[in-house]
Amino acid sequence: MNQAMNPSTKLRDPTAETSPTRRARLAPPPSLDGKVVALMDIGKSRGAEFLDRLEGHFKSAGVATKRYRKPTNTKVAPAAVLQTIAAEAQLAVIALSD
């Protein structure tokens, strides 16, 4: 008998969170004046192109930006990248385009 068919077999997703951390959503700032917006490319197709266009709009509005990139789109961003973003920027846009 296939173990997956056995009613006493329990399958678990090793990536699932049993008790996810819940945080209240932060209110957006009233203005972007003096703020730095992090633009993060997650390595998906055309993400950089999307961020290039977005960065142009931010710059024409006088908003400072900094670019970041995950080493690969198949893994979560390294803690060091996230810490750098948190230290250098107040807002973030993450490219999720395909």
Biopython code that builds the backbone (N, CA, C, O; Angstrom):
import numpy as np
from Bio.PDB.StructureBuilder import StructureBuilder

atoms = [
    (1, "MET", "N", (0.842, -1.193, 0.000)),
    (1, "MET", "CA", (0.000, 0.000, 0.000)),
    (1, "MET", "C", (0.881, 1.248, 0.000)),
    (1, "MET", "O", (1.882, 1.300, 0.716)),
    (2, "ASN", "N", (0.523, 2.233, -0.782)),
    (2, "ASN", "CA", (1.232, 3.509, -0.845)),
    (2, "ASN", "C", (1.070, 4.244, 0.483)),
    (2, "ASN", "O", (-0.045, 4.395, 0.982)),
    (3, "GLN", "N", (2.202, 4.707, 1.062)),
    (3, "GLN", "CA", (2.128, 5.365, 2.371)),
    (3, "GLN", "C", (1.255, 6.617, 2.341)),
    (3, "GLN", "O", (0.588, 6.933, 3.326)),
    (4, "ALA", "N", (1.259, 7.329, 1.214)),
    (4, "ALA", "CA", (0.438, 8.542, 1.126)),
    (4, "ALA", "C", (-1.044, 8.203, 1.208)),
    (4, "ALA", "O", (-1.858, 9.048, 1.580)),
    (5, "MET", "N", (-1.395, 6.971, 0.861)),
    (5, "MET", "CA", (-2.787, 6.546, 0.902)),
    (5, "MET", "C", (-3.193, 6.059, 2.297)),
    (5, "MET", "O", (-4.382, 5.990, 2.607)),
    (6, "ASN", "N", (-2.230, 5.729, 3.120)),
    (6, "ASN", "CA", (-2.500, 5.221, 4.455)),
    (6, "ASN", "C", (-3.069, 6.355, 5.322)),
    (6, "ASN", "O", (-2.411, 7.385, 5.467)),
    (7, "PRO", "N", (-4.250, 6.203, 5.894)),
    (7, "PRO", "CA", (-4.856, 7.286, 6.667)),
    (7, "PRO", "C", (-4.077, 7.675, 7.918)),
    (7, "PRO", "O", (-4.291, 8.765, 8.448)),
    (8, "SER", "N", (-3.184, 6.822, 8.405)),
    (8, "SER", "CA", (-2.417, 7.174, 9.599)),
    (8, "SER", "C", (-1.144, 7.949, 9.270)),
    (8, "SER", "O", (-0.466, 8.437, 10.174)),
    (9, "THR", "N", (-0.814, 8.066, 7.987)),
    (9, "THR", "CA", (0.373, 8.814, 7.567)),
    (9, "THR", "C", (0.045, 10.300, 7.514)),
    (9, "THR", "O", (-0.951, 10.708, 6.916)),
    (10, "LYS", "N", (0.893, 11.101, 8.145)),
    (10, "LYS", "CA", (0.714, 12.555, 8.122)),
    (10, "LYS", "C", (1.857, 13.169, 7.321)),
    (10, "LYS", "O", (3.028, 12.950, 7.631)),
    (11, "LEU", "N", (1.518, 13.921, 6.314)),
    (11, "LEU", "CA", (2.507, 14.626, 5.511)),
    (11, "LEU", "C", (2.569, 16.063, 5.979)),
    (11, "LEU", "O", (1.544, 16.693, 6.238)),
    (12, "ARG", "N", (3.776, 16.570, 6.084)),
    (12, "ARG", "CA", (3.954, 17.947, 6.541)),
    (12, "ARG", "C", (4.847, 18.695, 5.577)),
    (12, "ARG", "O", (5.811, 18.149, 5.041)),
    (13, "ASP", "N", (4.512, 19.945, 5.368)),
    (13, "ASP", "CA", (5.314, 20.822, 4.525)),
    (13, "ASP", "C", (6.432, 21.398, 5.394)),
    (13, "ASP", "O", (6.145, 22.132, 6.340)),
    (14, "PRO", "N", (7.701, 21.087, 5.101)),
    (14, "PRO", "CA", (8.798, 21.582, 5.949)),
    (14, "PRO", "C", (8.982, 23.099, 5.873)),
    (14, "PRO", "O", (9.677, 23.683, 6.705)),
    (15, "THR", "N", (8.368, 23.731, 4.888)),
    (15, "THR", "CA", (8.502, 25.185, 4.772)),
    (15, "THR", "C", (7.352, 25.935, 5.426)),
    (15, "THR", "O", (7.390, 27.161, 5.525)),
    (16, "ALA", "N", (6.341, 25.220, 5.870)),
    (16, "ALA", "CA", (5.167, 25.877, 6.443)),
    (16, "ALA", "C", (5.479, 26.405, 7.840)),
    (16, "ALA", "O", (6.236, 25.801, 8.600)),
    (17, "GLU", "N", (4.890, 27.522, 8.148)),
    (17, "GLU", "CA", (5.028, 28.090, 9.487)),
    (17, "GLU", "C", (3.845, 27.631, 10.323)),
    (17, "GLU", "O", (2.692, 27.759, 9.910)),
    (18, "THR", "N", (4.138, 27.097, 11.496)),
    (18, "THR", "CA", (3.043, 26.655, 12.351)),
    (18, "THR", "C", (2.415, 27.817, 13.101)),
    (18, "THR", "O", (1.230, 27.777, 13.432)),
    (19, "SER", "N", (3.195, 28.845, 13.368)),
    (19, "SER", "CA", (2.651, 30.040, 14.005)),
    (19, "SER", "C", (3.336, 31.267, 13.395)),
    (19, "SER", "O", (4.319, 31.766, 13.943)),
    (20, "PRO", "N", (2.826, 31.745, 12.280)),
    (20, "PRO", "CA", (3.470, 32.877, 11.606)),
    (20, "PRO", "C", (3.461, 34.122, 12.480)),
    (20, "PRO", "O", (2.542, 34.358, 13.264)),
    (21, "THR", "N", (4.504, 34.897, 12.318)),
    (21, "THR", "CA", (4.612, 36.162, 13.041)),
    (21, "THR", "C", (3.670, 37.163, 12.399)),
    (21, "THR", "O", (3.717, 37.382, 11.188)),
    (22, "ARG", "N", (2.832, 37.758, 13.195)),
    (22, "ARG", "CA", (1.892, 38.767, 12.700)),
    (22, "ARG", "C", (2.352, 40.129, 13.200)),
    (22, "ARG", "O", (2.576, 40.330, 14.394)),
    (23, "ARG", "N", (2.486, 41.042, 12.278)),
    (23, "ARG", "CA", (2.850, 42.411, 12.628)),
    (23, "ARG", "C", (1.835, 43.350, 12.008)),
    (23, "ARG", "O", (1.339, 43.116, 10.906)),
    (24, "ALA", "N", (1.542, 44.388, 12.713)),
    (24, "ALA", "CA", (0.624, 45.392, 12.176)),
    (24, "ALA", "C", (1.290, 46.082, 10.987)),
    (24, "ALA", "O", (2.497, 46.326, 10.994)),
    (25, "ARG", "N", (0.500, 46.389, 9.977)),
    (25, "ARG", "CA", (1.010, 47.096, 8.810)),
    (25, "ARG", "C", (1.366, 48.517, 9.204)),
    (25, "ARG", "O", (0.602, 49.190, 9.895)),
    (26, "LEU", "N", (2.528, 48.967, 8.761)),
    (26, "LEU", "CA", (2.938, 50.342, 9.030)),
    (26, "LEU", "C", (2.180, 51.282, 8.102)),
    (26, "LEU", "O", (1.937, 50.968, 6.937)),
    (27, "ALA", "N", (1.822, 52.409, 8.628)),
    (27, "ALA", "CA", (1.162, 53.422, 7.800)),
    (27, "ALA", "C", (2.190, 54.011, 6.834)),
    (27, "ALA", "O", (3.343, 54.215, 7.215)),
    (28, "PRO", "N", (1.791, 54.286, 5.594)),
    (28, "PRO", "CA", (2.734, 54.912, 4.668)),
    (28, "PRO", "C", (3.102, 56.304, 5.156)),
    (28, "PRO", "O", (2.305, 56.964, 5.823)),
    (29, "PRO", "N", (4.303, 56.751, 4.824)),
    (29, "PRO", "CA", (4.699, 58.092, 5.262)),
    (29, "PRO", "C", (3.850, 59.153, 4.556)),
    (29, "PRO", "O", (3.394, 58.929, 3.434)),
    (30, "PRO", "N", (3.638, 60.284, 5.189)),
    (30, "PRO", "CA", (2.849, 61.340, 4.551)),
    (30, "PRO", "C", (3.536, 61.923, 3.321)),
    (30, "PRO", "O", (2.882, 62.501, 2.453)),
    (31, "SER", "N", (4.862, 61.769, 3.249)),
    (31, "SER", "CA", (5.633, 62.327, 2.141)),
    (31, "SER", "C", (6.871, 61.465, 1.920)),
    (31, "SER", "O", (7.322, 60.766, 2.828)),
    (32, "LEU", "N", (7.413, 61.521, 0.714)),
    (32, "LEU", "CA", (8.666, 60.820, 0.422)),
    (32, "LEU", "C", (9.866, 61.755, 0.534)),
    (32, "LEU", "O", (10.999, 61.342, 0.285)),
    (33, "ASP", "N", (9.624, 63.022, 0.909)),
    (33, "ASP", "CA", (10.709, 63.987, 1.069)),
    (33, "ASP", "C", (11.717, 63.479, 2.089)),
    (33, "ASP", "O", (11.355, 63.126, 3.212)),
    (34, "GLY", "N", (12.986, 63.446, 1.690)),
    (34, "GLY", "CA", (14.053, 63.029, 2.586)),
    (34, "GLY", "C", (14.137, 61.524, 2.802)),
    (34, "GLY", "O", (14.966, 61.065, 3.587)),
    (35, "LYS", "N", (13.304, 60.755, 2.129)),
    (35, "LYS", "CA", (13.302, 59.297, 2.279)),
    (35, "LYS", "C", (14.126, 58.659, 1.161)),
    (35, "LYS", "O", (14.292, 59.233, 0.085)),
    (36, "VAL", "N", (14.633, 57.471, 1.438)),
    (36, "VAL", "CA", (15.316, 56.668, 0.435)),
    (36, "VAL", "C", (14.450, 55.440, 0.180)),
    (36, "VAL", "O", (14.028, 54.756, 1.113)),
    (37, "VAL", "N", (14.192, 55.172, -1.094)),
    (37, "VAL", "CA", (13.384, 54.020, -1.476)),
    (37, "VAL", "C", (14.319, 52.933, -1.998)),
    (37, "VAL", "O", (15.063, 53.156, -2.953)),
    (38, "ALA", "N", (14.282, 51.765, -1.375)),
    (38, "ALA", "CA", (15.060, 50.611, -1.833)),
    (38, "ALA", "C", (14.315, 49.966, -2.995)),
    (38, "ALA", "O", (13.110, 49.732, -2.913)),
    (39, "LEU", "N", (15.029, 49.684, -4.067)),
    (39, "LEU", "CA", (14.461, 48.995, -5.222)),
    (39, "LEU", "C", (15.172, 47.655, -5.330)),
    (39, "LEU", "O", (16.353, 47.600, -5.674)),
    (40, "MET", "N", (14.457, 46.575, -5.036)),
    (40, "MET", "CA", (15.098, 45.264, -4.998)),
    (40, "MET", "C", (14.648, 44.383, -6.158)),
    (40, "MET", "O", (13.459, 44.139, -6.362)),
    (41, "ASP", "N", (15.629, 43.923, -6.898)),
    (41, "ASP", "CA", (15.412, 42.987, -7.997)),
    (41, "ASP", "C", (15.559, 41.581, -7.427)),
    (41, "ASP", "O", (16.602, 41.246, -6.866)),
    (42, "ILE", "N", (14.524, 40.756, -7.568)),
    (42, "ILE", "CA", (14.598, 39.401, -7.021)),
    (42, "ILE", "C", (15.131, 38.400, -8.038)),
    (42, "ILE", "O", (15.173, 37.201, -7.762)),
    (43, "GLY", "N", (15.536, 38.879, -9.209)),
    (43, "GLY", "CA", (16.151, 38.009, -10.199)),
    (43, "GLY", "C", (15.176, 37.380, -11.174)),
    (43, "GLY", "O", (15.557, 36.488, -11.931)),
    (44, "LYS", "N", (13.935, 37.819, -11.174)),
    (44, "LYS", "CA", (12.956, 37.296, -12.134)),
    (44, "LYS", "C", (13.111, 38.053, -13.454)),
    (44, "LYS", "O", (13.657, 39.155, -13.507)),
    (45, "SER", "N", (12.621, 37.432, -14.495)),
    (45, "SER", "CA", (12.692, 37.998, -15.828)),
    (45, "SER", "C", (12.065, 39.396, -15.876)),
    (45, "SER", "O", (10.948, 39.602, -15.402)),
    (46, "ARG", "N", (12.783, 40.328, -16.442)),
    (46, "ARG", "CA", (12.366, 41.723, -16.665)),
    (46, "ARG", "C", (12.194, 42.541, -15.392)),
    (46, "ARG", "O", (11.674, 43.656, -15.447)),
    (47, "GLY", "N", (12.615, 42.016, -14.252)),
    (47, "GLY", "CA", (12.538, 42.772, -13.011)),
    (47, "GLY", "C", (13.392, 44.026, -13.051)),
    (47, "GLY", "O", (12.965, 45.090, -12.603)),
    (48, "ALA", "N", (14.601, 43.899, -13.587)),
    (48, "ALA", "CA", (15.506, 45.050, -13.675)),
    (48, "ALA", "C", (14.917, 46.130, -14.580)),
    (48, "ALA", "O", (15.033, 47.321, -14.290)),
    (49, "GLU", "N", (14.292, 45.713, -15.669)),
    (49, "GLU", "CA", (13.661, 46.667, -16.587)),
    (49, "GLU", "C", (12.543, 47.437, -15.877)),
    (49, "GLU", "O", (12.428, 48.655, -16.017)),
    (50, "PHE", "N", (11.728, 46.715, -15.121)),
    (50, "PHE", "CA", (10.655, 47.346, -14.346)),
    (50, "PHE", "C", (11.230, 48.351, -13.351)),
    (50, "PHE", "O", (10.730, 49.470, -13.236)),
    (51, "LEU", "N", (12.282, 47.950, -12.632)),
    (51, "LEU", "CA", (12.880, 48.850, -11.641)),
    (51, "LEU", "C", (13.563, 50.044, -12.298)),
    (51, "LEU", "O", (13.567, 51.133, -11.724)),
    (52, "ASP", "N", (14.140, 49.871, -13.485)),
    (52, "ASP", "CA", (14.731, 50.998, -14.216)),
    (52, "ASP", "C", (13.675, 52.072, -14.470)),
    (52, "ASP", "O", (13.914, 53.259, -14.245)),
    (53, "ARG", "N", (12.507, 51.639, -14.941)),
    (53, "ARG", "CA", (11.422, 52.590, -15.229)),
    (53, "ARG", "C", (10.928, 53.253, -13.954)),
    (53, "ARG", "O", (10.722, 54.466, -13.911)),
    (54, "LEU", "N", (10.742, 52.455, -12.926)),
    (54, "LEU", "CA", (10.273, 52.983, -11.648)),
    (54, "LEU", "C", (11.280, 53.969, -11.059)),
    (54, "LEU", "O", (10.904, 55.020, -10.541)),
    (55, "GLU", "N", (12.555, 53.619, -11.144)),
    (55, "GLU", "CA", (13.604, 54.494, -10.639)),
    (55, "GLU", "C", (13.590, 55.834, -11.376)),
    (55, "GLU", "O", (13.794, 56.880, -10.759)),
    (56, "GLY", "N", (13.355, 55.812, -12.674)),
    (56, "GLY", "CA", (13.259, 57.053, -13.445)),
    (56, "GLY", "C", (12.131, 57.934, -12.938)),
    (56, "GLY", "O", (12.301, 59.149, -12.832)),
    (57, "HIS", "N", (10.987, 57.348, -12.626)),
    (57, "HIS", "CA", (9.858, 58.119, -12.091)),
    (57, "HIS", "C", (10.191, 58.702, -10.716)),
    (57, "HIS", "O", (9.891, 59.862, -10.436)),
    (58, "PHE", "N", (10.813, 57.885, -9.861)),
    (58, "PHE", "CA", (11.203, 58.397, -8.536)),
    (58, "PHE", "C", (12.195, 59.549, -8.680)),
    (58, "PHE", "O", (12.042, 60.588, -8.038)),
    (59, "LYS", "N", (13.205, 59.366, -9.520)),
    (59, "LYS", "CA", (14.226, 60.418, -9.679)),
    (59, "LYS", "C", (13.624, 61.704, -10.236)),
    (59, "LYS", "O", (13.990, 62.794, -9.797)),
    (60, "SER", "N", (12.706, 61.593, -11.199)),
    (60, "SER", "CA", (12.095, 62.810, -11.747)),
    (60, "SER", "C", (11.224, 63.509, -10.705)),
    (60, "SER", "O", (10.956, 64.705, -10.823)),
    (61, "ALA", "N", (10.784, 62.776, -9.693)),
    (61, "ALA", "CA", (10.011, 63.369, -8.599)),
    (61, "ALA", "C", (10.921, 63.823, -7.447)),
    (61, "ALA", "O", (10.437, 64.316, -6.428)),
    (62, "GLY", "N", (12.246, 63.653, -7.617)),
    (62, "GLY", "CA", (13.188, 64.085, -6.588)),
    (62, "GLY", "C", (13.318, 63.117, -5.416)),
    (62, "GLY", "O", (13.759, 63.511, -4.337)),
    (63, "VAL", "N", (12.942, 61.867, -5.615)),
    (63, "VAL", "CA", (13.013, 60.872, -4.541)),
    (63, "VAL", "C", (14.275, 60.029, -4.721)),
    (63, "VAL", "O", (14.523, 59.496, -5.803)),
    (64, "ALA", "N", (15.066, 59.913, -3.661)),
    (64, "ALA", "CA", (16.305, 59.135, -3.698)),
    (64, "ALA", "C", (16.000, 57.645, -3.716)),
    (64, "ALA", "O", (15.076, 57.181, -3.048)),
    (65, "THR", "N", (16.786, 56.901, -4.487)),
    (65, "THR", "CA", (16.619, 55.445, -4.557)),
    (65, "THR", "C", (17.966, 54.762, -4.403)),
    (65, "THR", "O", (19.012, 55.360, -4.656)),
    (66, "LYS", "N", (17.930, 53.516, -3.989)),
    (66, "LYS", "CA", (19.115, 52.652, -3.957)),
    (66, "LYS", "C", (18.685, 51.304, -4.506)),
    (66, "LYS", "O", (17.573, 50.843, -4.247)),
    (67, "ARG", "N", (19.576, 50.671, -5.268)),
    (67, "ARG", "CA", (19.252, 49.393, -5.903)),
    (67, "ARG", "C", (19.889, 48.241, -5.127)),
    (67, "ARG", "O", (20.999, 48.349, -4.606)),
    (68, "TYR", "N", (19.148, 47.143, -5.070)),
    (68, "TYR", "CA", (19.599, 45.921, -4.417)),
    (68, "TYR", "C", (19.175, 44.752, -5.285)),
    (68, "TYR", "O", (18.258, 44.869, -6.097)),
    (69, "ARG", "N", (19.850, 43.618, -5.107)),
    (69, "ARG", "CA", (19.522, 42.440, -5.911)),
    (69, "ARG", "C", (19.779, 41.184, -5.093)),
    (69, "ARG", "O", (20.794, 41.060, -4.407)),
    (70, "LYS", "N", (18.829, 40.253, -5.185)),
    (70, "LYS", "CA", (19.042, 38.934, -4.589)),
    (70, "LYS", "C", (19.999, 38.162, -5.495)),
    (70, "LYS", "O", (19.989, 38.352, -6.711)),
    (71, "PRO", "N", (20.820, 37.300, -4.915)),
    (71, "PRO", "CA", (21.736, 36.520, -5.752)),
    (71, "PRO", "C", (21.006, 35.562, -6.697)),
    (71, "PRO", "O", (21.502, 35.282, -7.788)),
    (72, "THR", "N", (19.850, 35.064, -6.300)),
    (72, "THR", "CA", (19.073, 34.151, -7.133)),
    (72, "THR", "C", (17.596, 34.272, -6.775)),
    (72, "THR", "O", (17.248, 34.588, -5.637)),
    (73, "ASN", "N", (16.735, 34.019, -7.751)),
    (73, "ASN", "CA", (15.306, 34.138, -7.465)),
    (73, "ASN", "C", (14.745, 32.891, -6.788)),
    (73, "ASN", "O", (13.579, 32.875, -6.395)),
    (74, "THR", "N", (15.556, 31.857, -6.648)),
    (74, "THR", "CA", (15.055, 30.607, -6.082)),
    (74, "THR", "C", (15.202, 30.507, -4.574)),
    (74, "THR", "O", (14.730, 29.544, -3.969)),
    (75, "LYS", "N", (15.841, 31.472, -3.968)),
    (75, "LYS", "CA", (16.044, 31.443, -2.514)),
    (75, "LYS", "C", (15.634, 32.778, -1.918)),
    (75, "LYS", "O", (15.550, 33.787, -2.618)),
    (76, "VAL", "N", (15.382, 32.771, -0.617)),
    (76, "VAL", "CA", (15.051, 34.025, 0.058)),
    (76, "VAL", "C", (16.272, 34.936, 0.056)),
    (76, "VAL", "O", (17.404, 34.471, -0.079)),
    (77, "ALA", "N", (16.037, 36.220, 0.204)),
    (77, "ALA", "CA", (17.139, 37.177, 0.230)),
    (77, "ALA", "C", (18.011, 36.910, 1.453)),
    (77, "ALA", "O", (17.486, 36.641, 2.534)),
    (78, "PRO", "N", (19.327, 36.980, 1.303)),
    (78, "PRO", "CA", (20.211, 36.791, 2.446)),
    (78, "PRO", "C", (19.947, 37.851, 3.521)),
    (78, "PRO", "O", (19.599, 38.991, 3.215)),
    (79, "ALA", "N", (20.116, 37.459, 4.760)),
    (79, "ALA", "CA", (19.883, 38.376, 5.878)),
    (79, "ALA", "C", (20.715, 39.644, 5.728)),
    (79, "ALA", "O", (20.252, 40.730, 6.075)),
    (80, "ALA", "N", (21.932, 39.518, 5.217)),
    (80, "ALA", "CA", (22.798, 40.695, 5.061)),
    (80, "ALA", "C", (22.185, 41.712, 4.101)),
    (80, "ALA", "O", (22.282, 42.918, 4.329)),
    (81, "VAL", "N", (21.557, 41.232, 3.030)),
    (81, "VAL", "CA", (20.911, 42.144, 2.071)),
    (81, "VAL", "C", (19.736, 42.849, 2.748)),
    (81, "VAL", "O", (19.580, 44.063, 2.616)),
    (82, "LEU", "N", (18.921, 42.101, 3.463)),
    (82, "LEU", "CA", (17.773, 42.703, 4.149)),
    (82, "LEU", "C", (18.212, 43.698, 5.220)),
    (82, "LEU", "O", (17.584, 44.743, 5.391)),
    (83, "GLN", "N", (19.277, 43.382, 5.934)),
    (83, "GLN", "CA", (19.794, 44.304, 6.950)),
    (83, "GLN", "C", (20.334, 45.577, 6.318)),
    (83, "GLN", "O", (20.159, 46.666, 6.863)),
    (84, "THR", "N", (20.988, 45.444, 5.174)),
    (84, "THR", "CA", (21.506, 46.626, 4.475)),
    (84, "THR", "C", (20.356, 47.512, 4.018)),
    (84, "THR", "O", (20.412, 48.733, 4.162)),
    (85, "ILE", "N", (19.315, 46.899, 3.468)),
    (85, "ILE", "CA", (18.150, 47.675, 3.045)),
    (85, "ILE", "C", (17.538, 48.404, 4.236)),
    (85, "ILE", "O", (17.217, 49.588, 4.140)),
    (86, "ALA", "N", (17.375, 47.710, 5.348)),
    (86, "ALA", "CA", (16.784, 48.324, 6.545)),
    (86, "ALA", "C", (17.628, 49.478, 7.063)),
    (86, "ALA", "O", (17.091, 50.455, 7.586)),
    (87, "ALA", "N", (18.947, 49.372, 6.920)),
    (87, "ALA", "CA", (19.837, 50.424, 7.410)),
    (87, "ALA", "C", (19.898, 51.623, 6.467)),
    (87, "ALA", "O", (20.111, 52.750, 6.914)),
    (88, "GLU", "N", (19.714, 51.389, 5.165)),
    (88, "GLU", "CA", (19.929, 52.446, 4.181)),
    (88, "GLU", "C", (18.660, 53.072, 3.608)),
    (88, "GLU", "O", (18.732, 54.127, 2.977)),
    (89, "ALA", "N", (17.501, 52.448, 3.814)),
    (89, "ALA", "CA", (16.277, 52.948, 3.187)),
    (89, "ALA", "C", (15.116, 52.912, 4.164)),
    (89, "ALA", "O", (15.120, 52.153, 5.133)),
    (90, "GLN", "N", (14.125, 53.743, 3.893)),
    (90, "GLN", "CA", (12.937, 53.791, 4.743)),
    (90, "GLN", "C", (11.741, 53.088, 4.104)),
    (90, "GLN", "O", (10.777, 52.747, 4.791)),
    (91, "LEU", "N", (11.804, 52.872, 2.794)),
    (91, "LEU", "CA", (10.728, 52.206, 2.057)),
    (91, "LEU", "C", (11.356, 51.236, 1.069)),
    (91, "LEU", "O", (12.527, 51.375, 0.715)),
    (92, "ALA", "N", (10.580, 50.255, 0.624)),
    (92, "ALA", "CA", (11.117, 49.296, -0.340)),
    (92, "ALA", "C", (10.065, 48.930, -1.374)),
    (92, "ALA", "O", (8.872, 48.835, -1.083)),
    (93, "VAL", "N", (10.555, 48.727, -2.601)),
    (93, "VAL", "CA", (9.744, 48.198, -3.689)),
    (93, "VAL", "C", (10.481, 46.952, -4.166)),
    (93, "VAL", "O", (11.677, 46.997, -4.456)),
    (94, "ILE", "N", (9.758, 45.847, -4.242)),
    (94, "ILE", "CA", (10.372, 44.594, -4.664)),
    (94, "ILE", "C", (9.769, 44.201, -6.009)),
    (94, "ILE", "O", (8.553, 44.051, -6.131)),
    (95, "ALA", "N", (10.624, 44.034, -7.016)),
    (95, "ALA", "CA", (10.164, 43.702, -8.363)),
    (95, "ALA", "C", (9.732, 42.249, -8.420)),
    (95, "ALA", "O", (10.509, 41.348, -8.107)),
    (96, "LEU", "N", (8.489, 42.027, -8.822)),
    (96, "LEU", "CA", (7.957, 40.676, -8.935)),
    (96, "LEU", "C", (7.469, 40.401, -10.354)),
    (96, "LEU", "O", (6.544, 39.613, -10.547)),
    (97, "SER", "N", (8.080, 41.041, -11.344)),
    (97, "SER", "CA", (7.605, 40.885, -12.711)),
    (97, "SER", "C", (8.164, 39.625, -13.363)),
    (97, "SER", "O", (9.201, 39.107, -12.949)),
    (98, "ASP", "N", (7.481, 39.150, -14.362)),
    (98, "ASP", "CA", (7.923, 38.004, -15.155)),
    (98, "ASP", "C", (7.899, 38.364, -16.620)),
    (98, "ASP", "O", (8.237, 37.535, -17.465)),
]
sb = StructureBuilder()
sb.init_structure("model")
sb.init_model(0)
sb.init_chain("A")
sb.init_seg("    ")
for serial, (resi, resn, name, xyz) in enumerate(atoms, 1):
    if name == "N":
        sb.init_residue(resn, " ", resi, " ")
    sb.init_atom(name, np.array(xyz, "f"), 0.0, 1.0, " ", f" {name:<3s}", serial, name[0])
structure = sb.get_structure()
